[in-house]
Amino acid sequence: MILLFIADGRSIHTQRWAEYFAQKGHEVHLITYDPMNRTINGVTEHILESRWKNLYLSFWPRQFAINRIVRKIKPDLIHAHFITKYGFHLPFLGNYPKIVTAWGDDILILPPSSRILFFFTRYVLNSVDHIYAVSQDIRNHIIHDFTIPETKVHYLPFGVDTETFSPESDHFRDNNSPVTFFSNRGFLPIYGMDSIVKAFSIAFKQNPNIRLILKGEGSEKEKIKQDIRHLGLEDVAEVRDKTDYSYVTDDLKSTDVFISAAGSDGTPVSLLEAMATGLPCIATSVGGIPEWITDDFNGLLVLPWDPETLAKKIVLLSHNKEKRKMLGRNARATVLERGNWRKLMDSTQGDYLRVREK
């Protein structure tokens, strides 16, 4: 098949999708606003730069460019990822089989904030042949908030390469070593890094043998650094810059506990990667996270924006190595059972063929 993806080339999820189908022998094209900055064998990249930084002013010039590319390559199927950006192009691309994947904010955050975004999101959902949602929670919102037929909306989590993300035999270090807590969700307000810092500060007063590493980019990065300095945690809490995706496995294998304190979420791949690595995880019970974590079985759940409770969970795991082992073991088993990326991707080939044959 000739497959056309319209998605963010910078995203590892986009790159994995394109690479998978190229390796399966399909002719793969990727239209993106921002380049992958890497070469994937079998993938032709079309970069749509714009003289305007405003997303909406850029939309129609990009739409005309996409239409020209579509007329030239004549794809058998078009698949856009993230509705309120790349998915908005789908209704204007003629009579081709179309799929869209909802990632999270494009259903949970952006459409409720604007009538225009809500209208166009519903327009896209009605115009496509097949919809993927990365969590059951997102699927439910698509069905009920936008009145889309259940048969059209299919749950498909991102999944994890469980061979790349796997535990090391010596993962749980000596009892005298500091217990390190880690988050790489990034420094946007929705990810609650300020709650993590506050919680760590409370927990550190009860157990000084803990450490914190926060990693990524975002608008609140400098604020978080200031919070750490203000609380006197410079020697035990560290903010690191985002690095290439290839470093994620090393980050996870060198830490003890993963934390996600997001106020809203789909199915965060960073959480599934930590679970697959055998890490005990503390996460907020929002969005699709409770679909993966059962409290006190394969992780610990807390409410968002509740640093006091999060601190109690940090202290609990910092003192209890056996509990960390148990939670991490069960976490990996969960991802092996339901989140194996290659098995999930194999199922999409059948979907593609059915959509094309409609």
matplotlib code that plots the C-alpha trace (Angstrom):
import matplotlib.pyplot as plt

x = [0.0, 0.9, 0.5, 0.5, 0.9, 0.3, 1.9, 4.6, 7.9, 9.7, 7.6, 9.0, 5.5, 5.2, 8.7, 7.8, 4.6, 6.3, 9.2, 7.1, 5.1, 8.1, 9.8, 6.6, 7.3, 4.7, 5.5, 5.4, 5.2, 5.2, 3.9, 5.0, 5.4, 8.7, 11.3, 12.2, 15.9, 16.7, 16.5, 14.2, 14.7, 11.6, 10.0, 9.7, 9.4, 7.6, 8.3, 5.7, 7.5, 5.6, 6.6, 3.9, 4.4, 0.7, -0.8, -4.1, -2.5, -0.4, -3.2, -4.5, -1.1, -0.2, -3.5, -2.9, 0.6, -0.8, -3.4, -0.7, 1.3, -1.8, -2.6, 0.9, 1.4, -2.3, -2.2, -4.2, -4.8, -4.2, -3.6, -3.3, -2.1, -3.4, -6.7, -6.5, -3.5, -2.7, -6.1, -7.8, -6.4, -8.3, -11.7, -10.2, -8.3, -10.8, -12.3, -9.5, -9.8, -8.9, -7.9, -7.2, -5.6, -6.5, -3.6, -5.1, -5.1, -6.8, -9.9, -9.6, -8.2, -8.3, -11.9, -13.6, -11.6, -13.1, -16.3, -14.4, -12.0, -14.9, -16.8, -13.8, -12.8, -16.3, -16.2, -13.0, -14.3, -17.4, -15.4, -13.0, -13.5, -11.8, -10.7, -8.0, -8.0, -4.9, -7.0, -10.4, -11.1, -10.4, -12.6, -15.4, -15.1, -15.1, -18.3, -20.2, -18.9, -19.0, -21.8, -19.6, -20.8, -19.1, -18.3, -16.1, -13.9, -11.2, -8.9, -5.3, -2.6, 0.8, 2.4, 6.1, 8.9, 9.2, 12.6, 14.2, 12.4, 13.2, 14.6, 18.2, 19.0, 20.7, 18.1, 17.4, 20.5, 22.0, 19.7, 22.1, 22.0, 19.7, 16.3, 16.0, 12.6, 12.4, 10.1, 10.6, 7.1, 8.4, 7.8, 4.4, 1.8, -0.4, 2.4, 2.5, 6.2, 5.6, 3.5, 6.4, 8.9, 6.6, 5.9, 9.6, 10.4, 7.9, 9.2, 12.9, 12.2, 11.1, 13.7, 16.9, 18.1, 16.1, 16.9, 14.9, 15.6, 13.3, 14.0, 12.6, 11.7, 8.8, 7.6, 7.9, 11.4, 13.0, 10.2, 10.9, 14.6, 13.7, 11.4, 14.2, 16.6, 13.9, 13.3, 17.0, 17.0, 19.8, 22.0, 19.3, 17.0, 18.2, 16.7, 18.1, 17.7, 15.8, 18.1, 17.7, 15.1, 17.8, 18.8, 15.4, 16.3, 19.5, 17.5, 14.9, 17.5, 19.4, 16.5, 14.3, 10.8, 9.0, 6.5, 3.8, 1.8, -0.2, -3.5, -4.9, -3.6, -4.3, -2.1, 1.4, 4.0, 6.6, 4.7, 4.3, 8.1, 8.8, 6.4, 8.0, 11.4, 10.1, 10.0, 7.4, 5.4, 3.4, 0.9, -2.2, -5.6, -6.6, -7.5, -6.2, -3.8, -6.2, -6.6, -3.0, -2.3, -4.3, -3.5, -1.1, -0.9, 1.3, 1.8, 0.4, -2.3, -2.8, -5.1, -3.6, -2.4, -2.1, 1.6, 0.8, -0.5, 2.2, 4.8, 3.3, 3.7, 7.3, 8.1, 6.4, 8.4, 11.6, 11.5, 10.2, 12.4, 10.3, 7.2, 9.1, 10.1, 6.6, 5.1, 7.7, 7.4, 3.6, 4.0, 6.1, 3.7, 0.9, 2.7, 3.8, 0.1, -1.6, 1.0, 3.4, 4.0, 4.7, 1.6, -0.5, 1.0, 0.4, -3.3, -3.3, -2.4, -5.7, -7.5, -5.7, -6.9, -10.5, -10.6, -9.1, -11.6, -14.7]
y = [0.0, 3.6, 5.1, 8.8, 9.9, 13.5, 14.0, 15.7, 14.4, 15.3, 12.8, 9.3, 7.9, 9.3, 7.9, 4.5, 4.3, 5.3, 3.0, 0.0, 0.2, 0.9, -2.2, -4.1, -3.2, -0.4, 2.9, 5.4, 9.2, 11.6, 15.1, 17.2, 20.8, 20.0, 17.6, 14.3, 15.2, 11.6, 9.4, 6.3, 3.8, 3.6, 6.8, 9.9, 13.1, 16.2, 19.2, 22.0, 25.1, 28.4, 32.0, 32.6, 31.3, 31.5, 28.0, 29.3, 31.7, 28.8, 26.3, 27.0, 27.4, 24.1, 22.6, 23.5, 22.0, 18.8, 18.6, 18.8, 16.0, 13.8, 14.3, 13.3, 10.2, 9.0, 7.2, 4.1, 5.5, 8.7, 8.6, 11.8, 11.9, 14.5, 15.9, 19.6, 20.2, 17.6, 16.0, 19.2, 18.7, 15.5, 16.7, 18.7, 15.9, 14.4, 10.9, 8.8, 6.3, 8.2, 7.4, 9.8, 9.1, 11.1, 11.5, 13.3, 17.1, 17.1, 15.6, 16.3, 19.9, 21.9, 21.3, 22.2, 25.5, 26.8, 26.4, 26.7, 23.9, 21.8, 22.2, 21.3, 18.4, 17.0, 17.7, 15.7, 12.8, 12.6, 12.8, 9.9, 6.2, 5.0, 6.6, 5.4, 6.6, 5.9, 5.3, 4.0, 7.3, 9.3, 6.8, 7.4, 11.1, 10.9, 8.8, 10.8, 14.3, 14.3, 11.8, 9.5, 5.9, 3.4, 1.1, 3.8, 4.5, 1.9, 1.8, 1.5, 2.5, 3.6, 0.6, -0.1, -2.0, -4.5, -5.8, -2.3, -1.4, -4.2, -4.5, -5.1, -7.9, -5.5, -2.8, -2.7, -1.3, -1.7, -0.6, 2.2, 3.9, 6.9, 6.1, 8.1, 9.4, 10.4, 12.1, 13.0, 14.3, 17.8, 21.3, 22.3, 23.3, 20.2, 17.8, 19.0, 19.2, 21.8, 19.3, 16.8, 19.3, 20.3, 16.6, 15.8, 18.6, 17.3, 13.7, 14.8, 16.1, 12.6, 10.7, 12.5, 9.4, 10.3, 12.1, 13.7, 14.0, 16.0, 16.0, 17.6, 21.0, 23.4, 26.8, 26.2, 24.8, 28.0, 28.3, 24.7, 25.4, 28.5, 26.3, 23.9, 26.7, 28.3, 25.1, 24.4, 21.2, 22.0, 19.2, 16.5, 17.6, 18.1, 19.5, 18.1, 19.1, 16.9, 14.5, 12.2, 9.5, 6.8, 7.9, 7.1, 3.5, 4.5, 7.1, 4.6, 1.9, 4.3, 5.3, 3.6, 5.1, 6.9, 9.7, 11.2, 14.0, 15.2, 16.9, 15.4, 12.5, 10.0, 6.9, 8.4, 6.3, 7.5, 5.8, 2.6, 2.6, 2.9, 0.1, -2.1, -1.4, -2.8, 0.4, 1.1, 4.1, 6.8, 8.4, 10.5, 8.8, 10.8, 10.0, 6.6, 6.0, 3.9, 1.6, 0.6, 1.1, -0.7, 1.0, -0.9, -3.8, -2.5, 1.1, 3.8, 6.3, 9.8, 12.6, 15.5, 18.7, 16.9, 17.1, 16.0, 12.7, 12.3, 12.9, 10.1, 7.7, 8.8, 8.2, 4.8, 3.6, 5.1, 2.9, -0.3, -2.0, -5.2, -3.2, -1.4, -4.8, -6.1, -3.1, -3.1, -6.8, -6.5, -3.3, -5.1, -8.0, -5.6, -4.1, -7.4, -8.6, -5.5, -3.0, -4.9, -2.4, -4.9, -6.9, -3.7, -2.5, -5.9, -5.4, -2.1, -3.7, -5.5, -2.3, -0.5, -3.1, -3.0, 0.8, 0.8, -1.8, 0.1]
z = [0.0, -0.4, 3.1, 3.9, 7.5, 8.5, 11.9, 14.0, 12.6, 15.9, 17.8, 18.5, 18.1, 14.6, 13.7, 15.1, 13.1, 9.8, 10.3, 11.2, 8.0, 5.9, 7.3, 6.3, 2.7, 2.2, 0.4, 3.3, 3.1, 6.0, 5.9, 8.8, 9.9, 11.7, 10.4, 11.9, 11.9, 11.1, 8.0, 8.1, 5.2, 3.1, 4.4, 2.2, 4.3, 3.1, 5.4, 5.3, 6.6, 6.9, 6.9, 9.6, 13.1, 13.7, 13.3, 11.9, 9.3, 8.1, 7.8, 4.3, 2.6, 4.1, 3.1, -0.5, -0.3, 1.2, -1.6, -4.2, -2.5, -2.3, -6.0, -6.8, -4.7, -4.8, -1.4, -0.6, 2.9, 4.9, 8.6, 10.7, 14.3, 16.8, 15.7, 16.5, 14.4, 11.7, 11.8, 10.8, 7.2, 6.7, 5.6, 2.8, 1.1, -1.2, -1.3, 0.2, 3.1, 6.2, 9.8, 12.7, 16.1, 19.2, 21.5, 24.5, 24.6, 21.2, 22.8, 26.6, 26.7, 23.4, 22.1, 25.5, 25.5, 22.2, 20.3, 17.0, 18.0, 19.3, 16.0, 13.8, 16.0, 15.6, 11.8, 11.5, 13.6, 11.4, 8.2, 8.7, 8.3, 11.4, 14.7, 17.2, 20.8, 22.9, 26.1, 26.9, 28.6, 25.4, 23.4, 25.8, 25.4, 21.6, 21.7, 24.3, 23.9, 20.1, 19.5, 17.4, 16.8, 19.1, 16.2, 14.6, 17.6, 18.5, 21.5, 20.6, 23.1, 21.9, 23.5, 24.4, 22.9, 25.8, 24.6, 24.7, 27.9, 30.3, 33.8, 34.7, 37.1, 39.5, 39.3, 43.0, 44.6, 48.1, 51.0, 52.0, 48.6, 48.2, 46.6, 43.5, 42.2, 38.5, 36.1, 32.4, 31.7, 30.9, 32.5, 31.2, 33.9, 33.1, 34.2, 37.8, 38.3, 41.0, 42.9, 42.7, 44.0, 46.9, 47.7, 47.6, 50.0, 52.5, 52.1, 52.4, 55.9, 56.9, 54.9, 53.8, 51.9, 48.8, 45.6, 42.8, 39.1, 36.8, 33.0, 29.9, 28.5, 28.9, 30.0, 33.7, 33.7, 35.2, 37.8, 38.9, 39.3, 41.4, 43.6, 44.2, 45.2, 47.4, 49.2, 49.7, 47.7, 45.3, 46.6, 46.3, 43.5, 39.9, 36.8, 33.6, 29.9, 27.5, 25.6, 22.6, 23.0, 22.9, 26.5, 28.0, 28.7, 30.6, 32.6, 33.7, 34.5, 36.7, 38.9, 41.5, 41.3, 38.4, 39.1, 36.9, 38.5, 35.5, 35.9, 32.7, 30.6, 27.9, 28.1, 28.8, 27.0, 29.5, 32.3, 30.3, 29.5, 33.2, 34.0, 31.3, 32.8, 36.1, 37.9, 40.7, 39.6, 41.5, 39.2, 39.3, 38.8, 35.7, 32.1, 31.0, 33.8, 36.0, 33.0, 33.5, 37.3, 40.0, 43.2, 45.5, 42.9, 40.1, 41.2, 43.5, 42.6, 43.9, 43.1, 41.0, 42.7, 46.1, 47.2, 50.8, 49.7, 47.0, 49.8, 51.8, 48.8, 48.3, 51.9, 51.8, 48.8, 50.0, 53.1, 51.6, 49.0, 48.9, 48.0, 45.3, 43.9, 44.0, 42.3, 39.6, 38.9, 38.5, 36.4, 33.8, 33.7, 33.0, 30.0, 28.7, 28.7, 27.2, 26.0, 23.7, 20.9, 18.2, 18.8, 18.9, 15.6, 13.9, 14.6, 12.7, 9.4, 9.3, 10.2, 7.3, 4.8, 6.0, 5.8, 2.3, 1.1, 2.3]

ax = plt.figure().add_subplot(projection="3d")
ax.plot(x, y, z, "-o")
ax.set_aspect("equal")
plt.show()
